[in-house]
């Protein structure tokens, strides 16, 4: 299937009010433009420099999502344009996003990344730390940041039971959070190999790369 056919397939298959993030990391602009011409407007990148380069070259109605781990010293490069940062995992990072957004008179939307995978190398907050970041006394100091939901990445495994358990954990946590923080409308979980399980547990945003663009390019 072509990229445009893949985009159409997902747009038709996903539930209403579910956002498709086309994960375009390592793919060149002409490839992304095929998805754009098929109607895709939300793209996810995991390296800030690559995202900046594509933003400069591509149409300005695209929503760029940062889905990779973010170093604080790189925030300034994406602050002028990034629509949503999926991977906030510390107060230090939130403060830097707020500082850089203020310079551009913007409010940058963010998701709190929750650690649900068993792999030690996976980033993410524990539940108690996430609660603390949402406290009013902290949020009042961050007027240029808007926390709009939670994100999580399941373990890289073929064990669907484990993946489903991890998604269920995040979904239950999201339901607890949203009772006290109704602005947390986004639940971002699920990728090419496990998005259907994520949808079953309430995901409102899926990150699909290889199933749209093919295997990742490696430099």
C-alpha positions in Angstrom: 0.0 0.0 0.0 1.1 3.6 -0.6 1.6 6.1 2.1 -1.6 7.9 1.2 -3.5 4.6 1.3 -2.0 3.8 4.8 -3.0 7.3 6.0 -6.5 6.7 4.7 -6.7 3.3 6.3 -5.9 4.6 9.8 -8.1 7.7 9.4 -11.0 5.4 8.7 -10.1 2.8 11.3 -9.5 5.0 14.3 -12.4 6.0 16.6 -13.8 9.5 16.4 -11.8 12.0 18.5 -8.7 9.8 18.3 -5.6 11.6 17.0 -3.2 9.9 14.6 0.3 11.0 15.1 2.3 10.0 12.0 5.8 9.2 13.4 8.1 10.6 10.7 11.5 10.3 12.4 14.3 9.5 10.0 12.1 10.0 6.9 12.9 12.8 4.4 10.5 15.6 3.6 9.3 14.3 0.2 8.0 11.2 2.1 6.3 13.3 4.7 4.7 15.4 2.0 3.0 12.3 0.6 1.3 11.9 4.0 0.5 15.7 4.1 -1.1 15.6 0.7 -3.2 12.7 1.9 -4.6 15.0 4.7 -2.3 14.2 7.6 -1.4 17.2 9.7 0.1 15.8 12.9 3.6 14.5 12.7 5.8 13.1 15.5 9.6 13.4 15.7 12.1 12.2 18.3 15.0 14.5 17.6 14.6 18.2 17.9 17.2 19.2 15.3 15.5 17.0 12.7 12.1 18.4 13.6 13.3 22.0 13.3 14.7 21.3 9.9 11.4 19.8 8.7 9.4 22.6 10.2 11.4 25.1 8.3 10.8 23.4 5.0 7.2 22.1 5.3 3.8 23.8 5.4 3.0 25.8 8.5 -0.4 24.2 9.2 1.4 21.1 10.5 1.2 20.3 14.2 4.6 19.0 15.3 4.8 16.6 18.3 8.0 15.9 20.1 7.8 12.2 21.1 11.4 11.6 22.0 13.2 12.2 25.3 13.9 15.9 25.7 17.2 17.4 27.0 16.6 20.8 28.6 19.3 22.6 26.6 17.5 21.7 23.3 14.0 23.0 24.3 14.8 26.5 23.0 15.1 25.2 19.4 11.5 23.9 19.2 9.9 26.5 21.5 8.8 28.8 18.6 6.6 26.1 17.0 6.1 22.8 18.8 2.5 21.9 19.3 2.7 19.1 21.9 5.6 17.6 23.9 4.7 14.0 24.8 7.7 13.2 27.1 7.7 15.5 30.1 9.2 13.6 33.0 10.6 16.2 35.4 9.9 19.6 37.0 13.2 20.8 35.6 12.0 20.2 32.1 8.7 21.8 32.7 10.4 24.9 34.0 12.6 25.1 30.9 9.7 24.7 28.6 7.9 27.5 30.4 10.9 29.7 30.2 11.4 29.2 26.5 7.7 29.4 25.7 7.5 32.8 27.5 10.2 34.2 25.1 7.8 33.5 22.2 4.6 34.5 24.1 3.3 31.0 23.7 1.7 28.4 25.8 3.1 24.9 25.0 1.0 21.9 25.5 2.6 18.9 27.3 1.9 15.4 28.4 3.3 13.8 31.5 5.2 10.6 30.6 4.3 7.9 33.0 6.6 4.9 33.4 4.6 1.7 32.7 7.2 -0.5 31.0 9.4 -3.0 32.8 12.5 -2.0 31.0 14.8 0.0 33.2 16.0 2.3 30.4 12.5 3.6 29.6 11.9 7.1 30.9 8.8 8.2 32.8 7.4 9.5 36.0 6.0 7.5 38.9 2.5 8.2 39.9 3.3 10.2 43.0 5.8 12.4 41.1 3.1 13.1 38.4 0.6 14.1 41.1 3.2 16.6 42.5 3.7 18.2 39.1 0.0 18.9 38.8 -0.2 20.6 42.2 -1.6 24.1 42.0 1.4 25.8 43.7 3.6 24.4 40.9 1.2 25.0 38.1 0.8 28.6 39.1 4.5 29.2 38.5 4.2 27.8 34.9 1.8 30.1 33.0 3.4 29.2 29.6 2.8 25.4 30.0 -0.4 23.5 29.7 -0.4 19.9 30.8 -3.2 18.3 28.8 -2.8 14.6 29.4 -0.7 11.5 30.0 1.6 9.4 27.8 3.1 6.0 28.3 5.1 3.4 26.3 4.6 -0.3 26.9 7.4 -2.8 27.2 9.0 -4.0 24.0 7.8 -7.5 24.1 5.6 -10.0 22.2 3.7 -10.8 25.4 0.4 -9.2 24.7 -0.9 -9.9 28.2 1.9 -7.8 29.7 1.3 -5.0 27.2 -2.4 -5.0 27.9 -1.7 -4.9 31.7 0.6 -1.9 31.2 -2.0 -0.1 29.1 -4.7 -0.9 31.7 -2.5 0.5 34.4 -2.1 3.8 32.6 -5.7 4.0 31.7 -6.8 3.5 35.3 -4.3 6.2 36.4 -5.6 8.6 33.7 -9.2 8.1 35.0 -8.0 8.9 38.6 -6.1 12.0 37.4 -8.9 13.4 35.2 -11.4 13.4 38.2 -9.2 16.1 39.8 -7.7 17.6 36.7 -10.4 17.6 34.0 -8.0 19.3 31.5 -6.1 16.0 31.1 -8.2 14.9 28.2 -5.4 13.2 26.2 -4.2 9.7 26.8 -1.4 8.9 24.4 -0.5 5.3 24.2 -0.1 2.8 21.4 2.2 2.4 18.4 2.1 0.4 15.2 2.3 -3.0 16.9 0.0 -2.5 19.8 -2.3 0.4 19.0 -5.4 -1.8 18.9 -4.8 -2.9 22.5 -4.2 0.8 23.5 -7.5 1.8 21.9 -9.3 -0.9 23.9 -8.1 0.8 27.0 -9.1 4.3 26.1 -6.2 5.8 24.2 -7.1 9.0 22.5 -3.8 9.5 20.6 -1.8 6.8 18.8 1.8 7.1 17.4 2.1 5.2 14.1 5.3 5.2 12.2 6.4 2.0 10.4 2.9 1.0 9.4 2.6 4.3 7.5 6.1 5.0 6.2 7.8 1.6 6.3 10.8 0.6 8.4 12.8 3.3 10.0 15.9 4.7 8.2 19.1 4.4 10.2 21.9 6.9 9.6 
